[in-house]
């Protein structure tokens, strides 16, 4: 059995620093990947172009299409996400403040 995987191994400051750097690096990589995924998902629709092919010597007529949109718009979804984030931040601050008034300690990073 590998001795480095035992649960009673000493926690050294070097090991703590390495684990903290690893956790931060994973967070940075995850953030970059999620951002890149957003660009990749949005890019096909952003660069989509419908070009009418000329049919002959005359003027080309582009057919018009009526689009019926039902559902939420992007700005509505954005406002809902911002509102949910604000509610979560206020609730977190409230819980931490109530815990500090009662003399309870909370975990710090």
C-alpha positions as CSV (number, residue, x, y, z in Angstrom):
1,X,0.0,0.0,0.0
2,X,1.2,3.5,-0.7
3,X,2.3,5.2,2.5
4,X,1.7,8.7,1.1
5,X,-2.0,8.1,1.0
6,X,-2.5,7.5,4.7
7,X,-4.9,9.7,6.6
8,X,-2.6,10.6,9.4
9,X,0.1,12.2,7.2
10,X,1.4,15.5,8.7
11,X,0.1,18.7,7.2
12,X,3.1,20.9,6.4
13,X,3.0,24.6,5.4
14,X,4.5,23.6,2.0
15,X,1.7,21.1,1.4
16,X,-1.0,23.6,2.4
17,X,0.5,26.2,0.0
18,X,0.7,23.7,-2.8
19,X,-2.9,22.6,-2.3
20,X,-4.0,26.3,-2.1
21,X,-2.2,27.1,-5.4
22,X,-3.7,23.9,-7.0
23,X,-7.2,25.0,-5.9
24,X,-6.7,28.5,-7.3
25,X,-5.3,27.1,-10.5
26,X,-8.3,24.8,-11.0
27,X,-10.6,27.8,-10.4
28,X,-8.8,29.9,-13.0
29,X,-8.8,27.1,-15.6
30,X,-12.5,26.4,-14.9
31,X,-13.4,30.0,-15.3
32,X,-11.5,30.3,-18.6
33,X,-13.1,27.1,-19.9
34,X,-16.6,28.2,-19.1
35,X,-15.9,31.6,-20.8
36,X,-14.5,29.9,-23.9
37,X,-17.5,27.6,-24.0
38,X,-19.8,30.6,-23.9
39,X,-18.0,32.1,-26.9
40,X,-18.1,28.7,-28.8
41,X,-21.8,28.3,-28.2
42,X,-22.6,31.9,-29.2
43,X,-20.3,32.1,-32.2
44,X,-22.3,30.0,-34.7
45,X,-25.4,32.1,-34.3
46,X,-23.4,35.3,-34.3
47,X,-21.7,34.6,-37.6
48,X,-24.7,33.1,-39.4
49,X,-25.6,35.0,-42.6
50,X,-28.4,34.2,-45.0
51,X,-27.1,35.3,-48.4
52,X,-29.6,35.1,-51.3
53,X,-28.1,33.5,-54.4
54,X,-28.6,35.5,-57.7
55,X,-30.9,33.6,-60.0
56,X,-30.2,35.3,-63.3
57,X,-29.7,38.6,-65.0
58,X,-32.4,40.5,-63.1
59,X,-32.5,41.9,-59.6
60,X,-32.5,39.3,-56.9
61,X,-35.5,39.3,-54.5
62,X,-34.8,38.3,-51.0
63,X,-37.7,36.5,-49.4
64,X,-38.9,37.9,-46.1
65,X,-39.7,35.6,-43.2
66,X,-41.9,36.6,-40.3
67,X,-40.4,35.3,-37.0
68,X,-42.8,34.8,-34.1
69,X,-40.9,35.0,-30.9
70,X,-42.4,33.6,-27.8
71,X,-40.4,33.3,-24.6
72,X,-38.0,35.4,-22.6
73,X,-35.7,37.9,-24.0
74,X,-32.0,37.9,-23.1
75,X,-32.2,41.1,-21.0
76,X,-35.0,39.5,-18.9
77,X,-32.9,36.4,-18.2
78,X,-30.0,38.7,-17.3
79,X,-32.1,40.6,-14.9
80,X,-33.3,37.4,-13.3
81,X,-29.8,36.1,-12.9
82,X,-28.6,39.5,-11.4
83,X,-31.6,39.5,-9.0
84,X,-30.9,35.9,-7.9
85,X,-27.2,36.8,-7.3
86,X,-28.2,39.8,-5.2
87,X,-30.6,37.8,-3.2
88,X,-27.9,35.1,-2.5
89,X,-25.4,37.8,-1.5
90,X,-27.8,39.5,0.9
91,X,-28.9,36.2,2.4
92,X,-25.2,35.2,2.9
93,X,-24.4,38.5,4.5
94,X,-27.5,38.2,6.7
95,X,-26.6,34.7,7.9
96,X,-23.0,35.6,8.6
97,X,-24.0,38.7,10.5
98,X,-26.5,36.8,12.6
99,X,-23.9,34.1,13.3
100,X,-21.4,36.7,14.4
101,X,-23.9,38.3,16.8
102,X,-24.6,35.0,18.4
103,X,-20.9,34.3,18.8
104,X,-20.7,31.6,16.3
105,X,-17.6,31.3,14.2
106,X,-17.7,30.6,10.5
107,X,-15.1,29.0,8.2
108,X,-12.7,31.3,6.4
109,X,-10.8,30.5,3.3
